[in-house]
Amino acid sequence: MTEHISAVINGSPFEGVVSANELLLDFLREELGLTGVKQSCEVEVCGTCTVLVDGAPVSSCCFLACDIDGRRVETIEGLAGTAFHQVAVEAFMRHAAVQCGFCSAGMILTAKALADRGLDPSRAEISRAMSGNLCRCTGYHSILEAVTDILKVSREGAPS
């Protein structure tokens, strides 16, 4: 069984057919070649497969591709070349918040969703927002410092 969908993916309109049981993760990677989204736990725990759907972080490993019909999807590839992406990369590098990089896309997209809310969250609120993203290589202190910097720059007027 298939479903016709119409969505905006990384700012570009998409219309096509997806299998009714196809996961968003598989659709993005296999059909669209957007390999910045990674497969890991497959049970909505690690955050490696995080993408933004209508600005909210979702685990694409447990989200059906047909459910993006009429919605906006953003992957790490959609951030390439933006001021937000540059700020995020610089913050992650400055704070040594990345080692292997496998989790970084999900971390950056989750930080973008938080930044887009335009709030000034406490350290505990940032930690809670990022809690769905696991990193096996580096300590969370450096990641939280990087996200804090990203949010500060975003609030001060850097375009997202």
DSSP file (Angstrom, degrees, kcal/mol; ACC not computed):
  #  RESIDUE AA STRUCTURE BP1 BP2  ACC     N-H-->O    O-->H-N    N-H-->O    O-->H-N    TCO  KAPPA ALPHA  PHI   PSI    X-CA   Y-CA   Z-CA
    1    1 A M              0   0    0      0, 0.0    19,-2.5     0, 0.0    20,-0.3   0.000 360.0 360.0 360.0 139.4    0.0    0.0    0.0
    2    2 A T  E     -A   19   0A   0     17,-0.3     2,-0.4    18,-0.1    17,-0.2  -0.842 360.0-149.3-125.0 161.9    1.3    3.5   -0.8
    3    3 A E  E     -A   18   0A   0     15,-3.1    15,-2.7    -2,-0.3     2,-0.4  -0.988  15.7-131.5-130.1 138.8    0.5    7.0    0.1
    4    4 A H  E     -A   17   0A   0     -2,-0.4     2,-0.3    13,-0.2    13,-0.2  -0.768  32.3-172.4 -86.5 132.5    0.8   10.2   -1.9
    5    5 A I  E     -A   16   0A   0     11,-3.3    11,-2.2    -2,-0.4     2,-0.4  -0.929  20.9-166.7-127.7 153.8    2.5   12.9    0.0
    6    6 A S  E     +A   15   0A   0     -2,-0.3    64,-4.2     9,-0.2    65,-0.3  -0.976  30.5 145.2-135.5 120.4    3.3   16.6   -0.5
    7    7 A A  E     -A   14   0A   0      7,-2.6     7,-3.3    -2,-0.4     2,-0.6  -0.916  49.0-114.3-147.5 169.2    5.8   18.2    1.8
    8    8 A V  E     -Ab  13  72A   0     63,-2.4    65,-3.2    -2,-0.3     2,-0.6  -0.971  32.4-171.4-111.3 119.4    8.5   20.8    2.0
    9    9 A I  E >  S-Ab  12  73A   0      3,-3.0     3,-1.8    -2,-0.6    65,-0.2  -0.950  71.2 -19.8-118.4 117.1   11.9   19.2    2.6
   10   10 A N  T 3  S-     0   0    0     63,-3.2    -1,-0.2    -2,-0.6    64,-0.1   0.871 129.4 -51.2  52.4  40.8   14.8   21.5    3.4
   11   11 A G  T 3  S+     0   0    0     62,-0.4    -1,-0.3     1,-0.2    63,-0.1   0.366 118.5 106.3  84.8  -5.1   12.9   24.3    1.8
   12   12 A S  E <  S-A    9   0A   0     -3,-1.8    -3,-3.0     1,-0.0    -1,-0.2  -0.901  72.9-115.1-111.5 135.6   12.1   22.5   -1.5
   13   13 A P  E     -A    8   0A   0      0, 0.0     2,-0.4     0, 0.0    -5,-0.2  -0.378  32.1-167.5 -64.8 142.8    8.6   21.2   -2.4
   14   14 A F  E     +A    7   0A   0     -7,-3.3    -7,-2.6    -2,-0.1     2,-0.4  -1.000  11.7 175.9-132.6 133.3    8.4   17.4   -2.7
   15   15 A E  E     +A    6   0A   0     -2,-0.4     2,-0.3    -9,-0.2    -9,-0.2  -0.998  29.8 103.9-133.4 134.4    5.5   15.4   -4.1
   16   16 A G  E     -A    5   0A   0    -11,-2.2   -11,-3.3    -2,-0.4     2,-0.4  -0.979  61.0 -75.3 179.4-169.9    5.6   11.7   -4.5
   17   17 A V  E     -A    4   0A   0     -2,-0.3     2,-0.3   -13,-0.2   -13,-0.2  -0.921  35.9-177.4-117.2 136.8    4.5    8.3   -3.3
   18   18 A V  E     -A    3   0A   0    -15,-2.7   -15,-3.1    -2,-0.4     2,-0.1  -0.934  36.8 -97.4-128.1 154.5    5.8    6.5   -0.2
   19   19 A S  E >   -A    2   0A   0     -2,-0.3     3,-1.7   -17,-0.2    47,-0.3  -0.472  35.0-122.7 -65.7 141.5    5.1    3.1    1.2
   20   20 A A  T 3  S+     0   0    0    -19,-2.5    46,-0.2     1,-0.3    -1,-0.1   0.749 111.8  39.2 -61.3 -24.3    2.4    3.3    4.0
   21   21 A N  T 3  S+     0   0    0    -20,-0.3     2,-0.3    43,-0.1    -1,-0.3   0.248  85.7 125.5-110.2  13.1    4.8    1.7    6.4
   22   22 A E    <   -     0   0    0     -3,-1.7    43,-3.0     1,-0.1    44,-0.5  -0.555  58.8-127.4 -75.9 131.5    8.1    3.4    5.3
   23   23 A L  B  >  -E   64   0B   0     -2,-0.3     4,-2.5    41,-0.3    41,-0.3  -0.475  13.4-124.2 -76.2 148.2    9.9    5.1    8.1
   24   24 A L  H  > S+     0   0    0     39,-3.8     4,-2.9    36,-0.3     5,-0.3   0.889 111.7  58.0 -58.6 -40.1   10.9    8.8    7.6
   25   25 A L  H  > S+     0   0    0     35,-2.3     4,-2.3    38,-0.3     5,-0.3   0.935 109.5  42.8 -54.6 -50.4   14.5    7.8    8.3
   26   26 A D  H  >>S+     0   0    0     34,-0.3     4,-3.0     2,-0.2     5,-0.8   0.893 113.7  52.0 -66.6 -40.5   14.6    5.3    5.5
   27   27 A F  I  X>S+     0   0    0     -4,-2.5     5,-1.5     3,-0.2     4,-1.3   0.940 112.5  44.9 -60.5 -48.4   12.7    7.7    3.1
   28   28 A L  I  <5S+     0   0    0     -4,-2.9     6,-2.9     3,-0.2     4,-0.3   0.931 122.7  35.9 -63.4 -46.1   15.2   10.5    3.8
   29   29 A R  I  X5S+     0   0    0     -4,-2.3     4,-0.5    -5,-0.3    -2,-0.2   0.949 128.6  30.1 -73.1 -50.5   18.3    8.3    3.4
   30   30 A E  I  <5S+     0   0    0     -4,-3.0    -3,-0.2    -5,-0.3    -2,-0.2   0.891 129.4  32.0 -83.4 -41.5   17.3    5.9    0.7
   31   31 A E  I  <<S+     0   0    0     -4,-1.3    -3,-0.2    -5,-0.8    -4,-0.1   0.864 133.0  26.4 -86.6 -37.4   14.9    7.9   -1.4
   32   32 A L  T  4<S-     0   0    0     -5,-1.5    -3,-0.2    -4,-0.3    -2,-0.1   0.535  95.5-126.4-106.4  -8.2   16.3   11.4   -1.1
   33   33 A G     <  +     0   0    0     -4,-0.5     2,-1.4    -6,-0.3    -4,-0.2   0.742  56.1 148.4  70.8  22.7   19.9   10.7   -0.3
   34   34 A L    >   +     0   0    0     -6,-2.9     3,-0.9     1,-0.2    -1,-0.2  -0.666  12.3 165.9 -91.0  83.5   19.9   12.8    2.8
   35   35 A T  T 3   +     0   0    0     -2,-1.4    -1,-0.2     1,-0.2    -6,-0.1   0.375  51.7  90.3 -87.7   4.9   22.4   10.8    4.7
   36   36 A G  T 3  S+     0   0    0     -3,-0.1     2,-0.5     2,-0.1    -1,-0.2   0.787  74.0  79.8 -67.3 -26.0   23.1   13.3    7.5
   37   37 A V  S <  S-     0   0    0     -3,-0.9     2,-0.3   -12,-0.1    12,-0.2  -0.734  79.3-153.9 -81.5 127.1   20.3   11.6    9.4
   38   38 A K        -     0   0    0     10,-1.4     2,-0.5    -2,-0.5    -2,-0.1  -0.722  11.4-133.2-108.6 152.1   21.8    8.5   11.0
   39   39 A Q        +     0   0    0     -2,-0.3    -2,-0.0     1,-0.1     0, 0.0  -0.871  46.4 129.5-100.6 133.2   20.3    5.2   12.0
   40   40 A S        +     0   0    0     -2,-0.5    -1,-0.1     0, 0.0     0, 0.0   0.219  69.7  13.7-142.8 -87.2   21.3    3.9   15.5
   41   41 A C        -     0   0    0      1,-0.1    -2,-0.1     2,-0.0     0, 0.0   0.817  68.3-154.7 -77.1 -30.6   18.9    2.7   18.2
   42   42 A E  S    S+     0   0    0      1,-0.1    -1,-0.1     0, 0.0    -3,-0.0   0.636  76.1  83.6  64.0  16.7   15.8    2.4   16.1
   43   43 A V  S    S-     0   0    0     19,-0.0    -1,-0.1     0, 0.0    19,-0.0   0.091 107.3-101.5-136.0  24.1   13.7    2.8   19.3
   44   44 A E  S    S+     0   0    0      1,-0.1    15,-0.1    14,-0.0    18,-0.0   0.856  93.5 103.8  64.4  38.8   13.5    6.6   19.7
   45   45 A V        +     0   0    0     89,-0.0    -1,-0.1    88,-0.0    14,-0.0   0.748  68.9  46.6-116.0 -39.9   16.1    6.8   22.4
   46   46 A C  S    S-     0   0    0     87,-0.1    88,-3.3     1,-0.1     4,-0.0   0.731  81.3-138.1 -90.6 -23.2   19.4    8.1   21.1
   47   47 A G    >   +     0   0    0     86,-0.3     3,-1.6     1,-0.0    86,-0.1   0.433  66.2 122.5  82.7  -1.9   18.5   11.2   19.0
   48   48 A T  T 3  S+     0   0    0      1,-0.3   -10,-1.4    58,-0.1    58,-0.2   0.816  76.2  48.0 -62.9 -29.9   20.9   10.3   16.2
   49   49 A C  T 3  S+     0   0    0    -12,-0.2    11,-1.3    56,-0.1    -1,-0.3   0.217  82.8 144.1 -95.8  14.4   18.0   10.2   13.7
   50   50 A T  E <   +C   59   0A   0     -3,-1.6     2,-0.3     9,-0.2     9,-0.2  -0.302  16.6 163.7 -61.8 131.8   16.6   13.6   14.8
   51   51 A V  E     -C   58   0A   0      7,-1.9     7,-2.7     5,-0.1     2,-0.5  -0.890  38.5-108.2-133.5 167.0   15.1   15.8   12.1
   52   52 A L  E     -CD  57  74A   0     22,-2.6    22,-2.6    -2,-0.3     2,-0.5  -0.877  26.3-171.5-101.5 129.6   12.7   18.8   12.5
   53   53 A V  E >  S-CD  56  73A   0      3,-2.8     3,-1.8    -2,-0.5    20,-0.2  -0.979  83.6 -17.3-119.0 116.1    9.1   18.4   11.4
   54   54 A D  T 3  S-     0   0    0     18,-3.3    -1,-0.1    -2,-0.5    19,-0.1   0.855 130.9 -54.5  51.9  37.3    7.3   21.7   11.5
   55   55 A G  T 3  S+     0   0    0     17,-0.3    -1,-0.3     1,-0.2    61,-0.1   0.355 115.9 111.4  85.4  -4.7   10.2   23.0   13.7
   56   56 A A  E <  S-C   53   0A   0     -3,-1.8    -3,-2.8    58,-0.0    -1,-0.2  -0.843  72.1-113.5-105.4 138.4    9.9   20.3   16.3
   57   57 A P  E     +C   52   0A   0      0, 0.0     2,-0.3     0, 0.0    -5,-0.2  -0.483  40.5 176.5 -68.3 133.1   12.5   17.6   16.8
   58   58 A V  E     -C   51   0A   0     -7,-2.7    -7,-1.9    -2,-0.2     2,-0.9  -0.971  36.6-115.7-134.1 152.7   11.3   14.1   16.0
   59   59 A S  E >   -C   50   0A   0     -2,-0.3     3,-1.8    -9,-0.2    -9,-0.2  -0.786  23.5-161.9 -86.2 107.4   13.0   10.7   15.9
   60   60 A S  G >  S+     0   0    0    -11,-1.3   -35,-2.3    -2,-0.9     3,-0.5   0.637  83.1  72.2 -69.6 -11.8   12.8    9.7   12.2
   61   61 A C  G 3  S+     0   0    0      1,-0.2    -1,-0.3   -37,-0.2   -38,-0.1   0.655 110.6  29.7 -74.6 -14.5   13.4    6.1   13.1
   62   62 A C  G <  S+     0   0    0     -3,-1.8     2,-0.5     2,-0.1    -1,-0.2   0.149 102.5  93.1-128.5  17.0    9.9    5.8   14.6
   63   63 A F  S <  S-     0   0    0     -3,-0.5   -39,-3.8    -4,-0.1   -38,-0.3  -0.958  73.7-125.3-118.1 126.2    8.0    8.4   12.4
   64   64 A L  B >   -E   23   0B   0     -2,-0.5     3,-1.3   -41,-0.3   -41,-0.3  -0.474   9.8-135.4 -74.3 139.1    6.2    7.3    9.3
   65   65 A A  G >  S+     0   0    0    -43,-3.0     3,-1.8     1,-0.3     4,-0.1   0.855 104.7  61.7 -60.0 -36.5    7.2    9.1    6.0
   66   66 A C  G >  S+     0   0    0    -44,-0.5     3,-1.2   -47,-0.3    -1,-0.3   0.734  91.1  69.5 -64.4 -20.1    3.5    9.4    5.1
   67   67 A D  G <  S+     0   0    0     -3,-1.3    -1,-0.3     1,-0.3    -2,-0.2   0.477  83.4  70.5 -78.7  -1.2    3.0   11.5    8.2
   68   68 A I  G X   +     0   0    0     -3,-1.8     3,-2.6    -4,-0.1    -1,-0.3   0.467  67.7 130.8 -89.6  -0.2    5.0   14.4    6.7
   69   69 A D  T <  S+     0   0    0     -3,-1.2   -62,-0.2     1,-0.3     3,-0.1  -0.305  81.6   5.7 -54.7 125.1    2.2   15.1    4.2
   70   70 A G  T 3  S+     0   0    0    -64,-4.2    -1,-0.3     1,-0.3     2,-0.2   0.596 115.0 105.4  77.9  11.4    1.5   18.8    4.3
   71   71 A R  S <  S-     0   0    0     -3,-2.6   -63,-2.4   -65,-0.3     2,-0.4  -0.679  70.1-113.2-121.7 172.6    4.4   19.5    6.7
   72   72 A R  E     -b    8   0A   0     -2,-0.2   -18,-3.3   -65,-0.2     2,-0.4  -0.913  27.5-167.4-108.3 131.9    7.9   21.0    6.6
   73   73 A V  E     -bD   9  53A   0    -65,-3.2   -63,-3.2    -2,-0.4     2,-0.4  -0.958   2.2-170.3-120.4 136.4   10.9   18.7    7.3
   74   74 A E  E     - D   0  52A   0    -22,-2.6   -22,-2.6    -2,-0.4     2,-0.2  -0.993   4.5-178.9-129.7 128.8   14.4   20.0    7.9
   75   75 A T    >>  -     0   0    0     -2,-0.4     3,-1.1   -24,-0.2     4,-0.6  -0.620  49.0 -92.9-111.6 175.4   17.5   17.8    8.1
   76   76 A I  H >> S+     0   0    0      1,-0.3     3,-1.1    -2,-0.2     4,-0.7   0.841 125.8  61.6 -59.3 -32.2   21.1   18.8    8.8
   77   77 A E  H >4 S+     0   0    0      1,-0.3     3,-0.6     2,-0.2    -1,-0.3   0.836  96.6  59.9 -62.9 -31.0   21.6   19.2    5.0
   78   78 A G  H <4 S+     0   0    0     -3,-1.1    -1,-0.3     1,-0.2    -2,-0.2   0.706 102.1  52.9 -69.9 -19.6   18.9   21.9    5.1
   79   79 A L  H X< S+     0   0    0     -3,-1.1     3,-2.5    -4,-0.6     6,-0.5   0.653  79.6 121.5 -87.3 -16.5   21.0   24.0    7.5
   80   80 A A  T << S+     0   0    0     -4,-0.7     3,-0.1    -3,-0.6     4,-0.1  -0.190  81.0  12.5 -52.9 131.4   24.2   23.9    5.3
   81   81 A G  T 3  S+     0   0    0      1,-0.3    -1,-0.3     2,-0.1     2,-0.2   0.413  98.7 123.9  83.6  -2.0   25.3   27.4    4.5
   82   82 A T  S <> S-     0   0    0     -3,-2.5     4,-2.0     1,-0.1    -1,-0.3  -0.533  72.3-119.8 -89.1 159.2   23.1   29.1    7.0
   83   83 A A  H  > S+     0   0    0      1,-0.2     4,-2.5     2,-0.2     5,-0.2   0.884 114.8  56.2 -61.3 -38.5   24.3   31.5    9.7
   84   84 A F  H  > S+     0   0    0      1,-0.2     4,-2.7     2,-0.2    -1,-0.2   0.933 105.9  49.6 -60.6 -45.5   22.8   29.1   12.3
   85   85 A H  H  > S+     0   0    0     -6,-0.5     4,-2.8     1,-0.2     5,-0.2   0.911 110.8  49.9 -60.6 -42.9   24.9   26.2   11.0
   86   86 A Q  H  X S+     0   0    0     -4,-2.0     4,-2.4     2,-0.2    -1,-0.2   0.923 111.8  47.8 -62.0 -44.8   28.1   28.2   11.0
   87   87 A V  H  X S+     0   0    0     -4,-2.5     4,-2.4     2,-0.2    -2,-0.2   0.918 113.4  48.6 -61.1 -44.1   27.4   29.4   14.6
   88   88 A A  H  X S+     0   0    0     -4,-2.7     4,-2.7     2,-0.2     5,-0.2   0.929 111.6  48.0 -64.5 -46.2   26.7   25.8   15.7
   89   89 A V  H  X S+     0   0    0     -4,-2.8     4,-2.3     1,-0.2     5,-0.2   0.931 113.2  48.2 -61.2 -45.6   29.8   24.3   14.0
   90   90 A E  H  X S+     0   0    0     -4,-2.4     4,-2.9    -5,-0.2    -1,-0.2   0.907 112.7  48.6 -62.2 -41.5   32.0   27.0   15.6
   91   91 A A  H  X S+     0   0    0     -4,-2.4     4,-2.0     2,-0.2    -2,-0.2   0.919 111.6  48.7 -66.3 -43.2   30.4   26.5   19.0
   92   92 A F  H  <>S+     0   0    0     -4,-2.7     5,-3.0     1,-0.2     6,-0.4   0.893 115.9  44.4 -63.9 -38.6   30.8   22.7   18.9
   93   93 A M  H ><5S+     0   0    0     -4,-2.3     3,-1.4    -5,-0.2    -2,-0.2   0.937 111.4  52.4 -69.6 -46.4   34.5   23.1   17.8
   94   94 A R  H 3<5S+     0   0    0     -4,-2.9    -2,-0.2     1,-0.3    -1,-0.2   0.850 117.1  38.8 -59.3 -36.2   35.3   25.8   20.3
   95   95 A H  T 3<5S-     0   0    0     -4,-2.0    -1,-0.3    -5,-0.2    -2,-0.2   0.322 107.7-121.3 -98.2   7.8   34.0   23.6   23.2
   96   96 A A  T < 5 +     0   0    0     -3,-1.4    -3,-0.2    -4,-0.2    46,-0.1   0.917  60.1 151.7  51.5  46.3   35.3   20.3   21.8
   97   97 A A      < +     0   0    0     -5,-3.0     2,-0.4    45,-0.2    -4,-0.1   0.172  51.0  61.4 -93.5  16.6   31.7   19.1   21.8
   98   98 A V        +     0   0    0     -6,-0.4    37,-0.0    -5,-0.1     0, 0.0  -0.999  42.3 152.5-143.8 139.3   32.3   16.6   19.0
   99   99 A Q  S    S+     0   0    0     -2,-0.4    -1,-0.1    39,-0.1    -2,-0.1   0.436  86.8   8.6-124.8 -80.9   34.5   13.6   18.5
  100  100 A C  S    S-     0   0    0      1,-0.1    -2,-0.1     4,-0.0     0, 0.0   0.810  87.2-140.6 -76.9 -26.6   33.2   11.0   16.0
  101  101 A G    >>  +     0   0    0      3,-0.0     4,-0.6     1,-0.0     3,-0.6   0.393  63.9 123.5  87.5  -3.3   30.4   13.3   14.9
  102  102 A F  T 34 S+     0   0    0      1,-0.2     4,-0.3     2,-0.1     3,-0.2   0.864  82.6  34.9 -60.5 -37.8   27.8   10.6   14.6
  103  103 A C  T 3> S+     0   0    0      1,-0.2     4,-2.1     2,-0.1     3,-0.3   0.555  93.8  93.6 -91.7  -9.1   25.4   12.3   17.0
  104  104 A S  H <> S+     0   0    0     -3,-0.6     4,-2.9     1,-0.2     5,-0.2   0.842  79.2  54.3 -61.0 -40.4   26.2   15.9   16.0
  105  105 A A  H  X S+     0   0    0     -4,-0.6     4,-2.5     1,-0.2    -1,-0.2   0.936 111.4  45.7 -60.6 -46.0   23.5   16.4   13.4
  106  106 A G  H  > S+     0   0    0     -4,-0.3     4,-2.2    -3,-0.3    -1,-0.2   0.890 113.3  50.5 -63.4 -39.1   20.8   15.4   15.9
  107  107 A M  H  X S+     0   0    0     -4,-2.1     4,-2.4     2,-0.2    -2,-0.2   0.936 111.9  46.8 -62.5 -46.8   22.3   17.6   18.5
  108  108 A I  H  X S+     0   0    0     -4,-2.9     4,-2.2     1,-0.2    -2,-0.2   0.898 112.7  48.9 -66.4 -41.3   22.5   20.6   16.2
  109  109 A L  H  X S+     0   0    0     -4,-2.5     4,-2.2    -5,-0.2    -1,-0.2   0.893 111.3  49.7 -66.5 -38.1   18.9   20.2   15.0
  110  110 A T  H  X S+     0   0    0     -4,-2.2     4,-1.9    -5,-0.2    -2,-0.2   0.911 110.8  50.3 -64.7 -41.1   17.6   19.9   18.5
  111  111 A A  H  X S+     0   0    0     -4,-2.4     4,-2.9     1,-0.2    -2,-0.2   0.875 108.4  53.5 -62.8 -37.4   19.6   23.0   19.4
  112  112 A K  H  X S+     0   0    0     -4,-2.2     4,-2.9     2,-0.2    -2,-0.2   0.926 106.6  50.9 -64.2 -44.1   18.0   24.8   16.4
  113  113 A A  H  X S+     0   0    0     -4,-2.2     4,-0.6     1,-0.2    -1,-0.2   0.902 113.3  46.4 -59.1 -40.0   14.5   23.9   17.6
  114  114 A L  H ><>S+     0   0    0     -4,-1.9     3,-0.8     1,-0.2     5,-0.6   0.917 113.0  48.7 -67.7 -44.0   15.3   25.3   21.0
  115  115 A A  H ><5S+     0   0    0     -4,-2.9     3,-1.9     1,-0.2    -2,-0.2   0.878 104.1  60.2 -63.8 -38.4   16.9   28.5   19.5
  116  116 A D  H 3<5S+     0   0    0     -4,-2.9    -1,-0.2     1,-0.3    -2,-0.2   0.700  92.3  67.2 -65.9 -18.3   13.9   29.0   17.2
  117  117 A R  T <<5S-     0   0    0     -3,-0.8    -1,-0.3    -4,-0.6    -2,-0.2   0.686  98.6-140.8 -74.4 -17.3   11.7   29.3   20.3
  118  118 A G  T < 5 +     0   0    0     -3,-1.9    -3,-0.1    -4,-0.3     2,-0.1   0.703  51.6 136.1  69.8  20.4   13.5   32.5   21.1
  119  119 A L      < -     0   0    0     -5,-0.6    -1,-0.2     1,-0.0    36,-0.1  -0.409  59.8-128.2 -94.9 172.8   13.7   31.8   24.9
  120  120 A D        -     0   0    0     -2,-0.1    -5,-0.0    35,-0.0    32,-0.0  -0.712  38.6-168.3-117.7  76.4   16.5   32.3   27.4
  121  121 A P        -     0   0    0      0, 0.0     2,-0.0     0, 0.0    30,-0.0  -0.270  18.8-116.7 -72.1 152.0   16.5   28.8   29.0
  122  122 A S     >  -     0   0    0      1,-0.1     4,-2.4     4,-0.0     5,-0.2  -0.264  35.0 -99.9 -72.9 169.3   18.3   27.9   32.1
  123  123 A R  H  > S+     0   0    0      1,-0.2     4,-2.5     2,-0.2     5,-0.2   0.890 126.4  52.0 -58.8 -39.7   21.1   25.3   32.1
  124  124 A A  H  > S+     0   0    0      2,-0.2     4,-2.3     1,-0.2    -1,-0.2   0.885 109.1  49.5 -65.4 -38.8   18.6   22.8   33.5
  125  125 A E  H  > S+     0   0    0      2,-0.2     4,-2.5     1,-0.2    -2,-0.2   0.885 111.4  49.0 -68.3 -38.6   16.1   23.6   30.7
  126  126 A I  H  X S+     0   0    0     -4,-2.4     4,-2.1     2,-0.2    -2,-0.2   0.935 111.6  49.8 -63.6 -45.5   18.8   23.2   28.0
  127  127 A S  H  X S+     0   0    0     -4,-2.5     4,-0.5     1,-0.2    -2,-0.2   0.908 111.8  48.2 -59.4 -43.2   19.9   19.9   29.5
  128  128 A R  H >< S+     0   0    0     -4,-2.3     3,-0.9     1,-0.2     4,-0.2   0.915 111.1  50.1 -64.7 -43.6   16.3   18.7   29.6
  129  129 A A  H 3< S+     0   0    0     -4,-2.5     3,-0.5     1,-0.2    -1,-0.2   0.847 115.4  43.5 -63.6 -34.0   15.7   19.8   25.9
  130  130 A M  H >< S+     0   0    0     -4,-2.1     3,-2.2     1,-0.2    -1,-0.2   0.477  85.0  99.5 -88.9  -2.7   18.9   18.0   24.8
  131  131 A S  T << S+     0   0    0     -3,-0.9    -1,-0.2    -4,-0.5    -2,-0.1   0.676  72.2  64.2 -64.4 -17.7   18.2   14.8   26.9
  132  132 A G  T 3  S+     0   0    0     -3,-0.5     2,-0.5    -4,-0.2    -1,-0.3   0.397  90.4  79.4 -84.1   4.8   16.9   12.9   23.9
  133  133 A N    <   -     0   0    0     -3,-2.2     2,-0.3   -86,-0.1   -86,-0.3  -0.956  66.0-163.6-117.6 118.2   20.3   13.1   22.3
  134  134 A L        -     0   0    0    -88,-3.3     2,-0.4    -2,-0.5   -27,-0.1  -0.770   5.1-165.6-102.5 145.3   23.0   10.6   23.4
  135  135 A C        -     0   0    0     -2,-0.3     5,-0.1     3,-0.1    -2,-0.0  -0.998   9.0-172.0-128.4 130.4   26.7   10.9   22.8
  136  136 A R  S    S+     0   0    0     -2,-0.4    -1,-0.1     1,-0.1     3,-0.1   0.518  81.0  46.6 -96.5  -5.9   29.0    8.0   23.3
  137  137 A C  S    S+     0   0    0      1,-0.1     2,-0.2     2,-0.0    -1,-0.1   0.839 106.6  33.9-106.1 -41.3   32.3    9.8   22.8
  138  138 A T  S    S-     0   0    0    -41,-0.1     2,-0.1     1,-0.1    -3,-0.1  -0.704  81.9 -94.4-121.3 166.1   32.4   13.1   24.7
  139  139 A G     >  -     0   0    0     -2,-0.2     4,-0.9     1,-0.1     3,-0.4  -0.458  28.3-126.5 -78.2 152.5   31.1   14.5   27.9
  140  140 A Y  H  > S+     0   0    0      1,-0.2     4,-2.9     2,-0.2     5,-0.2   0.712 100.4  75.0 -73.8 -20.2   27.8   16.3   28.0
  141  141 A H  H  > S+     0   0    0      1,-0.2     4,-2.2     2,-0.2    -1,-0.2   0.940  98.4  45.4 -56.7 -47.6   29.4   19.4   29.7
  142  142 A S  H  > S+     0   0    0     -3,-0.4     4,-2.2     2,-0.2   -45,-0.2   0.867 112.7  50.9 -66.5 -36.2   31.0   20.4   26.5
  143  143 A I  H  X S+     0   0    0     -4,-0.9     4,-2.6     2,-0.2    -1,-0.2   0.930 110.8  48.2 -66.2 -45.0   27.8   19.8   24.5
  144  144 A L  H  X S+     0   0    0     -4,-2.9     4,-2.3     1,-0.2    -2,-0.2   0.873 110.7  51.7 -64.3 -36.8   25.8   21.9   26.9
  145  145 A E  H  X S+     0   0    0     -4,-2.2     4,-2.1    -5,-0.2    -1,-0.2   0.918 110.8  48.4 -64.2 -42.4   28.4   24.7   26.8
  146  146 A A  H  X S+     0   0    0     -4,-2.2     4,-2.5     2,-0.2    -2,-0.2   0.932 112.5  47.4 -63.2 -46.2   28.2   24.7   23.0
  147  147 A V  H  X S+     0   0    0     -4,-2.6     4,-2.6     1,-0.2     5,-0.2   0.886 108.9  55.1 -64.8 -38.3   24.4   24.8   22.9
  148  148 A T  H  X S+     0   0    0     -4,-2.3     4,-2.1    -5,-0.2    -1,-0.2   0.923 110.0  46.7 -58.8 -44.5   24.4   27.6   25.5
  149  149 A D  H  X S+     0   0    0     -4,-2.1     4,-2.6     2,-0.2     5,-0.2   0.914 110.6  52.5 -63.2 -43.5   26.7   29.6   23.1
  150  150 A I  H  X S+     0   0    0     -4,-2.5     4,-2.5     1,-0.2    -2,-0.2   0.929 111.0  46.8 -58.2 -46.2   24.5   28.8   20.2
  151  151 A L  H  X S+     0   0    0     -4,-2.6     4,-2.5     2,-0.2    -1,-0.2   0.888 110.7  52.5 -65.6 -38.9   21.4   30.0   22.0
  152  152 A K  H  X S+     0   0    0     -4,-2.1     4,-1.6    -5,-0.2    -2,-0.2   0.944 111.9  44.8 -62.4 -47.8   23.1   33.2   23.2
  153  153 A V  H  <>S+     0   0    0     -4,-2.6     5,-1.9     1,-0.2    -2,-0.2   0.902 112.6  52.7 -63.3 -40.9   24.2   34.1   19.6
  154  154 A S  H ><5S+     0   0    0     -4,-2.5     3,-1.2    -5,-0.2    -1,-0.2   0.904 109.5  48.5 -62.3 -42.1   20.7   33.3   18.3
  155  155 A R  H 3<5S+     0   0    0     -4,-2.5    -1,-0.2     1,-0.3    -2,-0.2   0.816 103.9  62.0 -66.9 -30.0   19.1   35.5   20.9
  156  156 A E  T 3<5S-     0   0    0     -4,-1.6    -1,-0.3    -5,-0.2    -2,-0.2   0.408 129.6 -87.6 -81.9   4.7   21.5   38.3   20.0
  157  157 A G  T < 5S+     0   0    0     -3,-1.2    -3,-0.2     1,-0.3    -2,-0.1   0.492  73.6 147.1 111.8   2.2   20.2   38.4   16.5
  158  158 A A      < -     0   0    0     -5,-1.9    -1,-0.3     1,-0.1    -2,-0.0  -0.548  56.4-109.3 -68.2 133.5   22.1   36.0   14.4
  159  159 A P              0   0    0      0, 0.0    -1,-0.1     0, 0.0   -75,-0.1  -0.326 360.0 360.0 -64.2 145.1   19.7   34.6   11.7
  160  160 A S              0   0    0    -77,-0.1   -78,-0.1   -76,-0.1   -75,-0.1   0.392 360.0 360.0-102.9 360.0   18.7   31.0   12.2
